[in-house]
């Protein structure tokens, strides 16, 4: 395994570390890792570093980098929007990883809000063959709502749970009003509707990509294993779209065994993607 | 602002470092080495260290920040962290800062555990650093371990408070709440705990370099400035309250302006 830290991008403002496996094995996919919220490229509790090294041990290269203005990366000089800047940053990271490792197809892992950047980039760059979203978008179902009420009553008692429910209903947005954009005013932080999400996923699958979603046990918004399947049943995603629900996993992966469980899941998912791309590229 | 990412040493024991050459109209023949705190505190302080580095480089200092072995973007597994190794890292990176920048004078800025490590490393560096700026230095290792244990237990309780399933409830009930071997998401093995437990104010009294201590309001007991340190150091008390290990602050960055000003004053880096 070889790690190289470098400045890259058109302005040379981006900082990242490429992790390339040792040996002559040539991977079919490279993993791109970036910021989770305010945390710099090493990820929460350094999880991106350990993930990168685990991937390298199975022959898969990666880059972990800071988006413009975050972590160690400087600001871009251009006047493009935040969303456009993020897209260009991710494209630059794929260029850099390609130069260092020879990979020409890539997978993005988005931790929490980092997933919205991956979701947006995957729609625009056909080099992205894999998209993995961790606790990014939540879509309730009838059963998840019932579960949520039951959990609320169990944890806080009927009176408190009911008064909270009434308060939330009174504060609810008027019907037809769209969900607000993110706190920074960017469109990309909006949760896409079910139909929008499904449409994007189907487009990615049609071009040969793999999409995965992972949910921890930390949020009431996702609370049973089949929730994703129930939400998108009518779109018939097929085997190229995966959902893993890890109810014993804490979102922030503060416990070391939680970190290991998430890393193992991502490595296995990426190895399957690598094998799929290898088979797809094999001569007849 | 130009930055030069580096990997120092040979794999797999390489250290990640970031060199910021002196900028501004009048570069000084003076370097600043920034020494990180431990674990989750280092993640929370990353923004602070970067802002500090940017400002000092713009004021004409050559600045180096880096990750200890087994931490951050450096080589090594998290379980390999030991204080003697990290003290060696400080001495080695200081030598690189001097040689790459063509300077002989350096000041070290250490935060929390990084400040304690800087004090221990100062005696080993040749020449000694010109001054140490110590921000909430850990002066009582045993009290620091207790603080980490308490914060870790709080994080486990917080993790079980907003849960979704009964299975998660039981998982967190059965997980040991104390940091037998981990602290706020990072390994804290017996060897490292023993290293930390040995930290005391004695080493501060023997430090060969002049010290400036920046003491935050309501600094925790492990950062109390003992009398013998007060006698030998300039102590600058700031109004900002910095809960370095507070779970409610885990996702927030911290860049208090009065602390940055105190650093500027200690370095004479003002306009």
Boltz contact constraints between the chains, C-beta under 6 A:
constraints:
  - contact:
      token1: [A, 5]
      token2: [B, 5]
      max_distance: 6.0
  - contact:
      token1: [A, 5]
      token2: [B, 7]
      max_distance: 6.0
  - contact:
      token1: [A, 5]
      token2: [B, 16]
      max_distance: 6.0
  - contact:
      token1: [A, 7]
      token2: [B, 5]
      max_distance: 6.0
  - contact:
      token1: [A, 15]
      token2: [B, 5]
      max_distance: 6.0
  - contact:
      token1: [A, 17]
      token2: [B, 73]
      max_distance: 6.0
  - contact:
      token1: [A, 37]
      token2: [B, 251]
      max_distance: 6.0
  - contact:
      token1: [A, 38]
      token2: [B, 253]
      max_distance: 6.0
  - contact:
      token1: [A, 39]
      token2: [B, 43]
      max_distance: 6.0
  - contact:
      token1: [A, 40]
      token2: [B, 46]
      max_distance: 6.0
  - contact:
      token1: [A, 42]
      token2: [B, 72]
      max_distance: 6.0
  - contact:
      token1: [A, 42]
      token2: [B, 73]
      max_distance: 6.0
  - contact:
      token1: [A, 45]
      token2: [B, 185]
      max_distance: 6.0
  - contact:
      token1: [A, 72]
      token2: [B, 18]
      max_distance: 6.0
  - contact:
      token1: [A, 217]
      token2: [B, 164]
      max_distance: 6.0
  - contact:
      token1: [A, 217]
      token2: [B, 165]
      max_distance: 6.0
  - contact:
      token1: [A, 217]
      token2: [B, 168]
      max_distance: 6.0
  - contact:
      token1: [A, 220]
      token2: [B, 164]
      max_distance: 6.0
  - contact:
      token1: [A, 223]
      token2: [B, 164]
      max_distance: 6.0
  - contact:
      token1: [A, 247]
      token2: [B, 165]
      max_distance: 6.0
  - contact:
      token1: [A, 247]
      token2: [B, 167]
      max_distance: 6.0
  - contact:
      token1: [A, 247]
      token2: [B, 168]
      max_distance: 6.0
  - contact:
      token1: [A, 248]
      token2: [B, 167]
      max_distance: 6.0
  - contact:
      token1: [A, 248]
      token2: [B, 168]
      max_distance: 6.0
  - contact:
      token1: [A, 248]
      token2: [B, 171]
      max_distance: 6.0
  - contact:
      token1: [A, 250]
      token2: [B, 159]
      max_distance: 6.0
  - contact:
      token1: [A, 254]
      token2: [B, 155]
      max_distance: 6.0
  - contact:
      token1: [A, 254]
      token2: [B, 185]
      max_distance: 6.0
  - contact:
      token1: [A, 256]
      token2: [B, 182]
      max_distance: 6.0
